[in-house]
């Protein structure tokens, strides 16, 4: 099995103690939060992970979101 090198990000996250302070202000929006907001805008609820497993339906929704315009 391959070992994680000390320079890799996963190793630093698990082993190294973070230095400094957290940035001020609102936390950045995560990719997952954007997915949820986009699906909410087009009126799709539920678990987006389960929805993404159905590739045909997922791509149909992705195309809908990409072409969605607010009146």
Buried (B, 14 or more C-beta within 10 A) or exposed (E): EEEEEEEEEEEEEEEEEEEEEEEEEEEEEEEEEEBEEBBEEEEBEEEBEEBBEEEEEBEEBBEBBEEEEEE
